[in-house]
Amino acid sequence: MLPEGIRYRADRNKYQVRVWGTGLNGEDRERSFLVDTLSEAKKLRSEERTQVRPDGAMTLNAWYDRYWPSIESGVRPATARAYDRAWRKRVKPWLGHRRLESITVGDIDHAIAGWDGSASTRNDALSALSRLLEGAARAGIIAGNPARLARRPKEEGARSFRSRALTVSEVAVMLDAVSAGPYRDYLAALVYTGMRAGEASALRVGDVDLAGRVIHVRRSFSRGLDGEVVEQTPKSHKERTVPLPAVLRPTIERLIEGKLRGDLVFTGPRGGHLNTSNVRRGVDWDALRRRLDRPDLRIHDLRHTLATLLFDAGTAANDVQAILGHSSLQVTERYSKARSDVAVRAGTALDGLFN
């Protein structure tokens, strides 16, 4: 007589084990296993009921269909777009067919090594995968999230934030190279205020305080999954205030003259929304890169530019943090010149010892 839940399958020459566990909705569900020996069958049968996860047998594809709405509703539209693209192009082709419970850290490391794209692109895919597996772990489908232990890709030869920033003379060259009009106004605002591109695009007349010489950053534009423009809070989810320097003031005054408080400050040549894509096309960004001899210059580097200029002008780190809207002072201090000058200071100290 075989123990309850175990039977011998002559057609397969194996022992079949039936184990009951709790599924996603709290219902009892049966799982069936085939093993080679009776001892293996007895060992499997003796597992605690709480250790059995029937839904762990579902594929990552099936779990994505079930859980994606939860992810999409909990992240910003731009993040949802990045996750959606990462899922379709990388995560799904490599791991979508796998059972949730079978995915290991080694499997994830192997997938990351096989994914194409930059380190940032592959990290987006890893983040999307981790969100899915974290949800499965919280639902009790798997014991834990193996993606937490995966090695995050790192950009080879990544440049520091300071090295990506433009100098004062390069800022002048860039703006002189762009024809007068909405694109040059927009780029000037990014350099002189440190706003993110989406924040500048969403800036309204009522956000500008000419008397106080500041701009209030209260919202941002982003692209939804279908390419639609979505208005949302700034990245930090907090309003902040950025400077309105004298060099930018005439531009802002000209742009807001005759407009209502709710009108956008920056618009395209035909009055549409500005974004990094249409600005790059409008100014011939590749030609501008060649003019500056900066082949990898990005529009986001204009934000890095203000951060380094503020530090070089003697602005305190906590003030720079507040202007840029960084979540931590540690992020802000990466723009400081103190670390980049460490070799010079060390050399001076050595000179004092040996001379």
Buried (B, 14 or more C-beta within 10 A) or exposed (E): EEEEBBEEEEEEEBBBBEBEBBBBEEEEBEBEBEBEEEEBBBEBBEEEEEEBBBBBBBBBBBBBEBBBEEBBEEBBBBBBBBBBBBBEBBBBEBBBEBBBBEBEBEBBBEBBEEBEBEBEBBBBBBBBBBBBBBBBBEBBBBEEBBBEEBEEBEEEEEEEBBEBBBEEEBBEBBBEBBEEEBBBBBBBBBBBBBBBBBBBBBBBBBBBEEEEEBBBBBBBBBBEEEEEBBEBEBBEEEEBBBBBEEEBBEBBEEBBEEBEEEEBBBBBEEEEBBBBEBBBEBBBBEEBBEBBEBEEBBBEBBBBBBBBBBBBEEBEBEEBBBBBBBEEEEEBBEBBEEEBEEEEEEEEEEEEEEE
